[in-house]
Amino acid sequence: MKLQSLITKATQFPEATVAVAAAEDTEVLRAVAQALQAGFGRFVLYGDESVLSRLVPEHVHDVHRDHIRIVHASTKEEAAHMAVKAVHGKEASVLMKGNVPTATILKAVLNKEYGLRTGNVLSHVALFDVPHYERPILVTDAAMNIAPDLQQKVEIIMNAVQVAKAVGISHPKVALLAAVEVVNPAMPATIDAAALSLMNQRGQLKDCVVDGPLALDNAISVESAQHKGIQSSVAGQADILVVPNIETGNVLYKSLVYFARAQVGAIIAGAKAPIVLTSRADSAESKLYSLALAICAANK
Ligand SMILES: CCCC(=O)OP(=O)(O)O
């Protein structure tokens, strides 16, 4: 599903409520306004009431103002905790990071008493529309897990498969990226990839087809895979790219956005509710797509 279609799908859930932590941010409020304009979402904005009362009318059309509630929080930490508590208490089905450091919101998310942990690994899943590439493609994990071990990679894959299903890819093809297509004992990513592929063949990783190690070119290009003689049901057709570590993921994410001018929507999956957690420099449009992705994932 292309990102624009995701917005159409999100309009099936006009009442889905989003708790925004520290909403006093122009790009966040522009995304909120665009979501309301598109016809989805109710928003509870936690933050400095005096600032929000001034900013909201500047961004949000009068006709949509009854879809927004402002709740005062004295600090960004308090805003993060209040927003997380609202999701924990089921007053909202999606959490959104506003103008608050990632570490602050994640601390609230991981709170033992009212946080959003399920016991599963939390992981970042980004859905891209890349110009001149016909299919949408998911990338994981560009932001959360620094150097995932084999078990963490299993959960990262399962989180991404759930997100893929939410956007209409029912049995995704998962490519495990490395620098080469063969198992090399000096490259741990290739050994994990081989183990994960076998786990998939033996039914330990369900609802998807997993293959690797694959280099990026043969994961996404049939011509490259054919040229290199790679026999694989995933090569050239990957729906999900699993990177070996956060550096690879973050560089791939930002290369797609800045070099390729890709559009992106991204969430943290694996928690009790999806979390919209974009790069600080991401556009309002990306935040809008991320909201749509989160609402679709919350209602899958
Ligand atoms: C890819 C999203 C996470 C990230 O890198 O965020 P910042 O650019 O805000 O550091």
Ligand as a Chemical Component Dictionary entry (heavy atoms), coordinates in Angstrom:
data_LIG
# 
_chem_comp.id                   LIG 
_chem_comp.type                 NON-POLYMER 
_chem_comp.pdbx_formal_charge   0 
_chem_comp.three_letter_code    LIG 
# 
loop_
_chem_comp_atom.comp_id 
_chem_comp_atom.atom_id 
_chem_comp_atom.alt_atom_id 
_chem_comp_atom.type_symbol 
_chem_comp_atom.charge 
_chem_comp_atom.model_Cartn_x 
_chem_comp_atom.model_Cartn_y 
_chem_comp_atom.model_Cartn_z 
_chem_comp_atom.pdbx_ordinal 
LIG C1 C1 C 0 15.170 7.473  11.859 1  
LIG C2 C2 C 0 14.460 8.105  12.981 2  
LIG C3 C3 C 0 15.275 8.246  14.229 3  
LIG C4 C4 C 0 16.287 9.349  14.145 4  
LIG O1 O1 O 0 17.383 9.202  13.609 5  
LIG O2 O2 O 0 15.864 10.484 14.711 6  
LIG P1 P1 P 0 16.733 11.836 14.731 7  
LIG O3 O3 O 0 17.095 12.168 13.305 8  
LIG O4 O4 O 0 15.791 12.825 15.362 9  
LIG O5 O5 O 0 17.953 11.571 15.578 10 
# 
loop_
_chem_comp_bond.comp_id 
_chem_comp_bond.atom_id_1 
_chem_comp_bond.atom_id_2 
_chem_comp_bond.value_order 
_chem_comp_bond.pdbx_ordinal 
LIG C1 C2 SING 1 
LIG C2 C3 SING 2 
LIG C3 C4 SING 3 
LIG C4 O1 DOUB 4 
LIG C4 O2 SING 5 
LIG O2 P1 SING 6 
LIG P1 O3 DOUB 7 
LIG P1 O4 SING 8 
LIG P1 O5 SING 9 
# 
